[in-house]
Amino acid sequence: MLGAIHGRSPALTPAPEWGQKLRNMVGLLHWDGSQTIAYVGVNEVLTTAIVDTGACKTILDTEMAKGLGLKVRYAQDGDCGRYAVPGTGCTNEYAGVVDEPVVV
């Protein structure tokens, strides 16, 4: 489930119709105008997320994952892989993975 956000702040726009029935946890994602943000339903919870249509994985902060009640398995010796930040030449290790099925 995805819904577009219009304007500078997701807090100023109404949730999409499908999101009205979900528990609202929109405040978990910190807003900064350089990100593409959309409403997302995760396991019957409404939140916002950074949407990256070119990515092969969905990235969310471990604190956000915990806030959504998701089971996080933290990385050990880089076993969750790495990601690159476009334009920087830098790679970083993933902090962990969500270790359970998730409905988005």
BELCORFEN-V397516 format. One record per helix or strand. SS is the DSSP state (helix for helix, strand for strand). FROM is the first residue (numbers start at 1). TO is the last residue. Records with the same first field share a line. If there is no record, write none. Layout:
SS: FROM-TO / FROM-TO
This chain:
strand: 2-4 / 23-24 / 37-42 / 45-50 / 72-74 / 82-84 / 91-93 / 96-98
helix: 10-12 / 17-21 / 26-28 / 62-67
